[in-house]
Amino acid sequence: MKTVSVKVYSPAGVFLKLWTTAIFEGFSKELNSGLGECVLKLAEKFDYAGQELQEGNMVKIFVCDRETISQPNGELLIYSGYISQIEPTVDFSKEYIMVRLLGYSTLLALDILKNGAQTTLYSNNTTGLSTSAPSEVADVGHIMRAVIDRYRAETVSPQISYDQASIPLTSTTQQYVFYQRTYKEAMDELRLLAPVDYYFFIDEAGLVTLKLKPTTPTHTFVLGKHFSSIRAVRSIETVRNFLLLWDGRSAADGGIYRHYQDDISIAQYRRQAERITNYGLQDTGGFDAIGNKFIAENKDVDISVTFDILDNNDETRLQANGQPMAGYDIESIQVGDTCKFLGFNNSLADIFKENMLITKIDYRLSKVSVTIKLSRTSVVDWTKMNEKNIDNTMKGNDVILTSYS
């Protein structure tokens, strides 16, 4: 039997109340991000005015089942976030309150990376980030730690953290300047500067992980036991096989303007181009890191596979000895894990034999819907990033670039 416990805290972490009337629907979590929106339905009157029902308060959701017995208090944290929206509702004779929660990763996109009043920060080999120019070559993992350090130093009651194991050194060094970037933008840019197959994720405890894709499968899913169907979508819409990358400076000021492409992809899918302006790049090494990684991650057809994994706590699917007949410990599945499949016939076995990266999970109590990418890791939304860069371009500058190299 699986049960849910919903606890509410003040922004400072003071426990306020256990919501016994809350109905939990589910939430999503995604690679290079964190926990998404979670909707709760409170069986309370329209005019309920409990002190805990306040925007900004923190909410933690726990589950209790056969796998959580060894956990503290016999329960496992699956979601933490803050109240973003409250909707008292009267529907004929029914009254209830819809409460919308957001994960703490969303706050990283709402605040500017800074040190005191200074919003231009430079990579530094000793401290990760510095307020003093020039920028220095530093390990990408070291810079990422410094970004989180600045968030914690500049934020009241921060719920985001890391440790030395969750953000290791990458053995890849870069030189970079952050100009008025949000914390999320800074983290996105650092992931791009990291080696291929690196990603980050912010989990239910607010722990930031920056790591390389596992080389062996984290999970093995068996057709007929853990899942019964699988859906695959192939799309050319996200292919980008030609990139123009510019640092925002004119040629007279020493600006760098380069292009990257994949000829095989262009021959098959025609040229599909992207333009990126990145003011923080300081040398050709950073250009090549982003340019080559962008092409490697975007040159192929996007193959997205989704399947539902059943939970193993359904009492209707137990053997005589009380052990589950089918299903999986769905709370053990995390984005950034990898998986493989067993049970397919020979015609499909080769398609699903690789070590596939889990990029998104839609969580429900009885199952999770898992999304994987077959051909490449999940990528940052380049279109949105490019729009921000275009908006940030200083209008009125007479910048002329005649050609790229």
N, C-alpha and C positions, 0 to 999 in steps of 0.2 A: 504494500500500500504506500503510495507516494503522497506526501502532504506538503503544503506550502505555508511558510511563515513570512509575514510582511511587517517589518519594523521601521518606525519613523524616528528620525533624529533631527536635532537642530543643526544649522550650518556649522556650529562649533563641535558637533559630535555628541551632544547630550541626548540620551535616550528619552523619547517623548511618549510613544505609545505603540502597542502591538495592534495592527489592524486585523481584527478577526473577521470582519465582514467583507474584506477585499476579495474580489474575483480576479484571478490572474489569467491573462490571455497569452502572453508570450512576448518575444522581442527578437531582434536580429543583432548579429555582430559580424564585422567585416574586416578583412585584411587591410593594413595600412590605415587603420582607424581604430574603432573600439565598439562599445555597445551602443546600439541605436535606441529608438523610442520604445518605451514599454507602456502599455495602457492597463490601468487598474479600474475596476468598477466597484465602488463602495456602496453597500446597501445601507445608505443613510438618507435622512430627509433632505429636501431641497435647501432648507435653511440651516443645516448642520454647521456649527461654528467651533468645532474642536480646535484647540490651540495648535495641534500638530498639522492641521490642514492649512498649510501656508506655503506659498510659492518660495522656492529656494531651499526648503527643508530637504534633508537627505532621506532616502529610502533604500533599505537593503532587503533583498528577497532571498530566502533560504528554502531549500528542499530537504526533506527527510525521507529516506527510503533504505533499502537493504544495503546499499553501497556506502551510505553515510554514517553507519554505526560507529566507525572508528574515528570520525571527525569530532572536534570539540562540540559538546552539547548534542552530538548525534545529528548535526545538520550541516549542509554545505551551502556556502554563499554562491548564488548564480547570477545575481544582478545587483549593482549599486548605482545610484544616480540621484538626481535632484528633481523636485517637483517643478515642472515648467508651465503647466496649464491645469486649471480646475474648471470643470463644467457641471454645475448643478443642473439636473434635468427633471422635468415632470413629463411623463408619458402616460396620458390618461390617468389612471389611478396609481401608477407606479412612480416612485421617486427614487432617484439614485444620483451618485456623483461620479463622473468620469474624471480620473486623475491621470495626466500624462507625465511620464518621466523621461528624462534624457540622460544618457551616459556622460561621465565627466570628460570624455574625449571631445565633446562638443564645445566645452569651454576653451579648449586650446585654440579654436578658430575664432574666438571672440575677444582675444586680448593680444597685445603687441609684445613681442620679445624685446626686453629692455633691461637696462641696468640703471636704476634711478630714473632720471629724466632722459637718458641717452638711448636712442632707438637705432643707432648704427653700431653694430658689434662686429668684431674681427676675430677670425679663428686664431687660436693661440696654442702653441705647442705645450705650454706648461699648465695653463688653467682651462683650456678648451675654448674659452671665449674671453675677449678683452675689450675694453673701451678705447684702447689706444691703437692707432695705425702704426705701421702697416700690418696687414694680416700675415699670419705665419702658417707654414705647413703643419697640419695636425691630423691625428687619426680621426676618422669619421665617428667612431664610437665615442671617443673622448669629447668631440664637439657635441654629439647628441646628449651625453651626460650633462654637459654644461648648459644646454638649452633647458633641460628639466630642472637643473639647479636654479636657473634664473626664474622659472615659473614658480617654483616653491618659495623662493625668496621674495617675489613680488606679489604673491597671492595670499589672501587671508584664508586660513584653514584649507590648504591645498589637499586634494585627494589623489593626486598623481605622484608617483614615486618610481624609483628604480633601484637596483643593486648592481654590484659589479658583475654578477653572473647574467643578469637579464639584459644588460647592455655591455657586451664585451668589446674589447678592441678588435677592429676589423683587419688590421695589418694593411689598410689602405689609407694613405694620407692625402689630404686636399687642402687648398688655400682658398678661403672664401670670406666674403663680407655680407652680412645681413643688413639690408636697408629697410627699416620699417616693415618687417615681416611679422605675421602672426606666429605663434608658437607652432601651430599646425603646418603652416607654410614652410617654416624652418625645418621641421621634421621631414616633410615631404622632399624637400630639396636635398637633405642629407641622405635619405634613402636612395635617391637618384645618384648621388656621388659614391655610394657604397658599391661593392662588387655585385655582379649579376646574381640574382636569386636571394638577395637580402630583402627583408621586409620588417615592418614593425607592427605592433599590436598593443592595445591598452586593455587589460583584462578586467574582470569583475571586481578585483581588489584595487584597481587603479595602477597596477604595476605595468610599466612600459618595458616591452621586450623588443630588442633589435637583434635579429638572428638570421642565420643562413638557413635556407630550406633543408630540412633533414634529408640525409642521403639514403635512409632506409625507411620503409613505411611505419608510421606511428600506429596505424590501425589496419586491420584486415577485415573486410566486410564480405559476408557470404550470402550469395543469392538464395532466397528462400528461407533463410534463418534471420538475417538482420534487415533485409529489404526485399521487396518483391518486384519493383519496377525501377526503371532508370530512363531519364529523358535527356537527350543531347540536342544542342542547337549549334549549328555552324553558321558563322556570319563573317562577311567581308567588310562590314560597315566600320569596324574599328581598326582595320589595317592602315598603318602609316609606315611607308617604306622610304620616305624622303624627308629629311629634316633640315631646316634652315635655323641655325642657332647663332644668336647675336648677343653681345654684352651691353648693348645700348649706347656705345660710344661711337663717334664718327671716326672715319679712317684717319683724319688729321690728328685725332687725339689718341691714336694707337688702338682703336677699336678692333675687336676680333669678330669676324663674320665667317662662319664655316657651314659646310653642308655635309650630311651623312646620308648614305643610301644603301639599299640592298638590291643588287641587279636581278637576282633570281626572283625576288618578290615582285619587282617592277615588271619583269617579263610576263609573269603569270596574272597579276592583278591590276596592271597599269600603275602609273605613278600616282600615289596618294600622299600628299605632302602635309607637313605640319610646320608652323613657324613658332619659335620660342625666343623671347627676349628675357635674359637672365642677368640682372645687374650685378649679382654677387660673384660671378666667375672672375677669377683673377689671372688665370694662366691657361695655356693650351691643354694642360693635363686635365683640368676640370672640364673643359669643353669635350675632350675625348671621352671622359668618364660618362658624362650625361648623354652625349651624342651616340656613342656606341651602344650604351645600355638601352636607350630609347629605341633604336632600330632593332636590337635583339629581341626586345619585348613586344614590339608592335608590328613586325614585318609579316607575321603569319596570320592565317585565318583564325579567328577567335572560336575555339571549341569549348562551349560551356556545358557541363554535365550536372544535372540535379537529380537527387534521389532522396527518399525518405527512409530514415533509420528509426525503427520502432524501439521504444523503451522496453527494458526487460523487467519492469515492475508490475506488469499487467497480471493480476491474479488469475485471470482466465486462461493464461498461457503458462501455468506452472506444471512441472512434472510431479509425480507422486512423492518424491523426496524434497519437494519444496523449491527446487532449483528452476530457473527460467527455462522454458522449452524453446523460446525464441526471444529475439530482441537484443539490445546492447545497452551498456552503461552510457547513456547519451550525454551525461554531464562530463564524461571524460574526453569528449570530442571538442577540440579547440581549433579556431582558425589558425593557420600556420602549421598545423599538423599535416602529415601526408598519409595517403592510404593506397591500398590495392584491393582488388576484387577477386573472389573465387566463386566458382560455380557456373561460369558462362560456358557455352558450347565453344567448340574450336574456332568457329568463324568470328566470335567476338572476343575470345581470350587475348589475342594479340593487341586489340585496341585498348583494353583495360589492364594491361600487364605492367605499365609503368608506375613509378612512384609519384602519385598525383597530389598536388597541393590543394588543400582546402582553403578556399578564399572567402566563403560566406556561410553562415549558419543561421537559419530561422528556427528558433527554439520554441517548442511547445512541451507541455508536461508529458504527453504520451509519445512524442516523436520529435525528431529534428529533420528539417529539410536542409541538406548539405549541397553546396555548390563547389565544384572543382573545375580547374582549367587543365585541359589535356596537354596543350602545346607550349604554354608559357605561363609565367607567374602573373598574378594580378598586377595591374598598373595604376598609377595615379591618374585621376581625371585630368588629362592634359588640356582638354578644351577649356575647362573652368580656369585652370592655372594660367593658360595663355590669355584668356580674357582679362584676368587680373593684371597680368603684365602689361597688356595694351593700355588698360585704364590708368596704370601707373606711369606710363611714358610721359615725360614732361613735354607738354604741348608748346609749340612755338620755337623749338630748337631747329636750327637749320642743319640737319644731319643728312649727309649724302653718302650712300654706299653704292658703288658701281658694280661690284661683283663679290662673290664668295669664293673662298679657297677650298 
